Amino acid sequence: MTVKSSISLTDQQDAFARRLVAEGRFSSLSAVIQHGLELVQRESEGSDALRALLDQRRQGTFISQQEMVAKVDKMLSDKRRDRGLAD
């Protein structure tokens, strides 16, 4: 289903959109606007997902930098050992 809507563009936005159509990158001005809205929607959804992930992580358990360094060092040491590499 499509909905007709009236929008206002600056002269520069209109010229840019018309140039995209003239270059064959889009079939119409509506297609240009639709594509722009889809990009904004994807960006917004990505931001929302990132925000949710960060909120989830903030509620989790945190460890000190020293603890993290020790965990990473142990992990690397274990991997080297498992692959027969010198530590």
Secondary structure in CASP SS format (residue, H / E / C, confidence):
PFRMAT SS
TARGET T0000
AUTHOR 0000-0000-0000
METHOD secondary structure of the structure
MODEL  1
M C 1.00
T C 1.00
V C 1.00
K C 1.00
S C 1.00
S C 1.00
I C 1.00
S C 1.00
L C 1.00
T C 1.00
D H 1.00
Q H 1.00
Q H 1.00
D H 1.00
A H 1.00
F H 1.00
A H 1.00
R H 1.00
R H 1.00
L H 1.00
V H 1.00
A H 1.00
E C 1.00
G C 1.00
R C 1.00
F C 1.00
S C 1.00
S C 1.00
L H 1.00
S H 1.00
A H 1.00
V H 1.00
I H 1.00
Q H 1.00
H H 1.00
G H 1.00
L H 1.00
E H 1.00
L H 1.00
V H 1.00
Q H 1.00
R H 1.00
E H 1.00
S H 1.00
E H 1.00
G H 1.00
S H 1.00
D H 1.00
A H 1.00
L H 1.00
R H 1.00
A H 1.00
L H 1.00
L H 1.00
D H 1.00
Q H 1.00
R H 1.00
R H 1.00
Q C 1.00
G C 1.00
T C 1.00
F C 1.00
I C 1.00
S C 1.00
Q H 1.00
Q H 1.00
E H 1.00
M H 1.00
V H 1.00
A H 1.00
K H 1.00
V H 1.00
D H 1.00
K H 1.00
M H 1.00
L H 1.00
S H 1.00
D H 1.00
K H 1.00
R H 1.00
R H 1.00
D H 1.00
R C 1.00
G C 1.00
L C 1.00
A C 1.00
D C 1.00
END
